[in-house]
């Protein structure tokens, strides 16, 4: 009786050993539980199989719960009979990756367009996944011009072509440049079909030079020349805007053939001389700022775009040899308007006549 029992136990052990899945083999299983970091699978063995996150996908952002469901059947790779907790360690990634390399090699031969997911920005480019294959998009292959900030690409799906592949070294390099150029050309055609001179649009300041600022107004850069920054004196563009500013600009000229767009900030407001007569009157006293000093007088800005001359003889009742002896740039002073000629945009001012009007002495001074 004991021998019969021992024989039965031995046969059961032999049968059990035959049922143990072989390491490195691929078997079928059915999902019995889905958690955020692990998938539990019934593979017909006494112990359940577990697929940890890193064996589900190489993509660290892969959403397990939205991609698997209980009852779903899978082909799984046997990594180890015991994961340290009595369960069989499985891998889904090892089943898929060889198939993915074969598919990618074929797509490379066909020069086909594929889609990759960008998971990280690193020095010199982007980490991109084609299914379970981890590849790289160099920064130089993102566009037809240098892309400094790579972070906005993270999380995006990008159209690319394979430009280098080596299955043995597990190396795949992708390029998005061709598609970026296509997208830019399509956006440019659409832009030129809708642009109208005189329109006011929003834009982002992209670059500042010594002659103006380039503003992106929707896929195209336009130039705000320094002369179009303000009605006042010409100053460096950096005194009016900085890179990254979102501003309103007016389209004042556009040339599709030369791909040039001229913009203006100052034309969003009325030209100051147009309303001069409504705000100023002859013999009125006003406050202004000295913006330039010459040997023959001082130029005083009543408001940006409107300047008048205080002749050296009208600076003070006492004799002034040089305006710079008694005045400084940016000094705020009071002036009386002696005369203005709107057609010529000229204003004659006096400082010494502020408290007591004097006879206009300009006739012999110019």
JOKAZI-V61448 format. One record per helix or strand. SS is the DSSP state (alpha for helix, beta for strand). FROM is the first residue (numbers start at 1). LEN is the number of residues. Records with the same first field share a line. If there is no record, write none. Layout:
SS=FROM-LEN  FROM-LEN
This chain:
alpha=2-18  53-4  93-17  139-3  151-3  177-18  226-3  237-3  266-3  272-8  312-3  323-4  362-3
beta=26-10  38-5  49-4  73-8  88-4  114-9  125-6  133-6  157-10  171-5  200-10  212-5  221-5  246-10  260-5  285-9  297-7  306-6  332-10  346-5
